[in-house]
Amino acid sequence: MAAILIIEDDMAIHSLIKEALALHKLETFSAYSGTEGKLLFEQKKIDLVLLDLMLPGMNGQEFLQEIRQSSMVPVIVISAINEQHTKLDLLTSGADDYITKPFDIKELLARIHIQLRHVAKASVSTRKDIYYGDITMNLDNREVKIKEQAIHLTGREYAILLLFLENPQKVFSRANIYESVWNEPFFDSDKTINMHISNLRNKLNRDGTNYIKTVWGIGFKFD
């Protein structure tokens, strides 16, 4: 049974999420501030975090920055803030998904299951490491290193890199990447894929090596 940490200070929203997750046989832990959430995260084995941004004490963005120093557990931000730059900032700094309030509980459940499937897919692999050039990806702990130096990737970035490493030299269209990583039909704009590819490039290109090549008019390949 997957364990979900709910960090939300609105009692009505918190109760709605908690009840829906219980109906789907998901274990939940409740926190009503960022500080309380961080304490529970450190004490319990958490598989996914649902994170509000406007929290008392430590806010959601501070919580995300804290846990991303040591953990790649999926984080879905749930917030009333609907500004594009806020969403992009959160996705860049470590969030795996972002859903805006008010939200459809069925959509939230679908997004939770997508993230849990990503984690399960990585954990069932019989291989422990993938090597490519100076890159090492450990599939047990989801750790990625370049020249033995760890780099921190979001869940989406990790999934995209895994797709590339499992298929080096293969050219992927933006739709191919979206449907493989998001596990849903491609209906989004190219901006979503371009943003994640750009962030992944920046994290991988520490010594000037450009691993992700743009194939003009088609998409991207890892080389």
N, C-alpha and C positions, 0 to 999 in steps of 0.2 A: 504494500500500500504506500503510495507516494505521500510525502509530508509537505504541506503547503503552509508557509508562514504568511499570514495576512497582517499587514501593517497599515492600518486605516483608523483614523480617530472619529470618523462619523459613525455613530452607533448603528444607525439604520442600514447604511451601506455595508458595514462590517457584518451585521447579522444576516443580511441577504446573501452575501458571498459565502459565509460560513455554512448556512443551511443548504445552499445549492451544492457546495463541494461535498457535504456529508451525504447527500442523496446520491452522489456519484462515487461513493466509497473512497473518498480522499480524506486523509487525516489532516487536521488543521491545528495550527498554533496561532494565538491571537496576541497582537501587540497594538497599542494605541498611541505610541510615540516612536520616534526613530531610535531613541536610547534603549527603550524596552525591546524593540525589534532586534537591535544589535546584540543585546544580551541573550535573547532566545536563540538567535542565529548561531551564536558561539556555543550554546549549551546543547542544542538539539541537532539531529541529523536532518537537515532541510533539503528538499529536492527542488523547490521552486519558491520564489518570493513574489507576492503581490504587494506593490509598494505605492502608497499615496505620496504626493510631494509635499503638500502643506501640512506638516506635522509639528506638534509641540516639541520643544527641545531640539534634538538633532533632526533636521529636515530630511526629506527623501533623497535629495541629491547628495547630501553629506553621507547618508547611510550607504548609498550606492558606491561612492568613492572609497569608503572604509572597507567594505567587503570585497571590492574588486582588487584590493591589494593581495588577497590570498585565496580567493574563491571565484570559480566560474559558474556557480549555480545560476540557472536562468532567473532573470528578474523581469517581470511585466509591470510597467508603471501604469497606474490607474489615476488619472488626474482630470480636474475640471479645466486645467490650462490647455487651451486649444491653439496655441501659437506655434507656427511651423518651426521657428528657430529654437523654441524650447524642446520640441520633439527631437529635432536633429541633434541638439546638444546632449540630450539624455542618451540617445542611441549611440552617439559617438563616444560618450564617457562610460558606456558599459551596459546600458539597458538592452534587453533582447527584444522587447516589444513595448508598444505604447498604445493604450486605449483611453479614449476620452469619455468623461462623465457628461451626461448620463449615458449608460451603456446597456446593451442587451446582454442579459446573463448567459444566454446560449452562445453568443459570440465569445464572451470571456471564457467559457468552458472549452470551446473549440480551440482557442489560442493556448490555453493551458495544456491541453492534450497534445497539441503540435510541439510545444517545447519539451514535454516529457518524452515524446517519441524520439526527438533528436538525442536526448540524453541516453535513452534506452538503446538506440541504434549504435551509438558509439561504444556503449559498455558491453554489448554482446559480441563484439569483434574478437576473434581469437588472436589477432595480432596485438602486440603491446606497443610497437613503435613503427612509425613511418619515417623514412629518411629521404630527403631530396636536397642535394647540395649541402649547404650549411644548416638546413632546417631539420629539426627533429620534432615529431609530434608523438606524444605518448597518449595512447587511446584509453588507458586505464584512469589516469588522473586529469586528462584533457589539457595537459601542459604542452606548450609550444616553446621551443628554444631555437635561437639562432646563434651558432658558435658557442653553445652552452650557456647563453644568456637568455633567461626567460622573458617572453613578451606576453602582455595581457591582451587577450582578444575577447570581444563580446561573443555571445552564443551564435549569432548570425555569422560573424566573421570566422569563427571556428568552423562552422558548418560549410561555409564557402571554401575555406582553405582545404578542408578534408575532401571536398568534391574535386578540387583541382589536383591534390596530391594523389588521389586514387585514379585520376585520369590525366596524367601529364601529357602535354602536347595536344590534347583534344580541345577543339574550339567549341565554346559554349556561347549560345546566344543569351541575351538578358532573360528571355522567357525560360530557357533551359535552367538557368541558375535559380530564378525565382521559384519555378515549379519544383525543383529538386530540394531547395532549402526551406521554402515556406510551406511546401506540401499543399499548395492550392493553385488554381488556375491563375495564369498571369493576366492581371487586369490593371496593375498599377502602372504608373509612369516610369520611364527609364531612370528618373532621378533617384529612386530608392536603391536600385542596383548600383548605379554610378557612385552614390554616396558610400555604400559599403565597400565597393571595390577600391575607392580612393583611400578610405580609412585603412583598409587592409594593406594596400601598397605602402602607405606611409609607415606602418608598423614593421613591415618586412624589409623595407629598403634601408636598413641601417648603415650599410657600407656602400650604398650607391647601386646595388644590384637590383635590377627591375625584373622580378620574377613573373609578374602578371603583364602580359603583352596584350595590347589592344589590336584586334583584327578588324580593321575598318569596314563598316557596313555589315558586320556579322556579330561580333561580341568580343570575347576574351579567351585567352589560353594561358596556361602555366608553363613556363619554359625557363 
